[in-house]
């Protein structure tokens, strides 16, 4: 959907229908949250950085998380932007992200690199070149 942030937030596609929500109504907000959650409706970077409203201890805040090490910068920008605007925000996957930032995680070298964070302290993956991609230039750089 195009338009300013408020207009985009006011509508939900829900995959098959457009519905309008009153931004000043907590009931409408809860309905919006329920309607968009199954359709990547909370993704600020498609399927990579998730912005999810959460209600705990009588207060609303945003949970921002990612399962992709490729999009950590986007995740941090979302957290900093919300925080700078005075909006309560929680960063998810903190232990995994700290392992990547402190470089205490493992990097897996594999023929099939995958952009999502892995278990077992693997923070990212590096793709090995195929045999026909290896030449004198590749070997001399290592």
QUIZI-V156265 format. One record per residue. N is the residue number from 1. SS is DSSP state (A for helix, B for strand, O for the rest). BURIAL is 1 if it has 16 or more other ideal C-beta (glycine too) atoms within 10 Angstrom, else 0. Layout:
# QUIZI-V156265
[[N,SS,BURIAL] [N,SS,BURIAL]]
This chain:
# QUIZI-V156265
[[1,O,0] [2,O,0] [3,O,0] [4,O,0] [5,A,0] [6,A,0] [7,A,0] [8,A,0] [9,A,0] [10,A,1] [11,B,0] [12,B,1] [13,O,0] [14,O,1] [15,O,0] [16,O,0] [17,O,0] [18,O,0] [19,B,0] [20,B,0] [21,O,1] [22,O,0] [23,O,0] [24,O,0] [25,O,0] [26,A,0] [27,A,0] [28,A,0] [29,A,1] [30,A,0] [31,A,0] [32,A,1] [33,A,1] [34,A,0] [35,A,1] [36,A,1] [37,A,0] [38,A,0] [39,A,0] [40,O,0] [41,O,1] [42,O,1] [43,B,0] [44,B,1] [45,B,1] [46,O,0] [47,O,0] [48,O,1] [49,B,1] [50,B,1] [51,B,1] [52,B,1] [53,B,0] [54,B,0] [55,B,0] [56,B,0] [57,O,0] [58,O,0] [59,B,0] [60,B,0] [61,B,1] [62,B,1] [63,B,0] [64,B,1] [65,B,1] [66,B,1] [67,O,1] [68,B,1] [69,A,1] [70,A,0] [71,A,1] [72,A,1] [73,A,0] [74,A,1] [75,A,1] [76,A,1] [77,A,0] [78,A,1] [79,A,1] [80,A,0] [81,A,0] [82,A,1] [83,A,0] [84,A,0] [85,O,0] [86,O,0] [87,O,0] [88,O,0] [89,B,1] [90,B,0] [91,B,1] [92,O,0] [93,O,1] [94,A,0] [95,A,0] [96,A,1] [97,A,1] [98,A,0] [99,A,1] [100,A,1] [101,A,0] [102,O,0] [103,O,0] [104,O,0] [105,O,1] [106,B,0] [107,B,0] [108,B,0] [109,B,0] [110,B,0] [111,O,0] [112,O,0] [113,O,0] [114,O,0] [115,O,0] [116,B,0] [117,O,1] [118,O,1] [119,O,0] [120,O,0] [121,O,0] [122,B,1] [123,B,1] [124,B,1] [125,B,1] [126,B,0] [127,B,0] [128,O,0] [129,O,0] [130,O,0] [131,A,0] [132,A,0] [133,A,0] [134,O,0] [135,O,0] [136,A,0] [137,A,0] [138,A,0] [139,A,0] [140,A,0] [141,A,0] [142,O,0]]
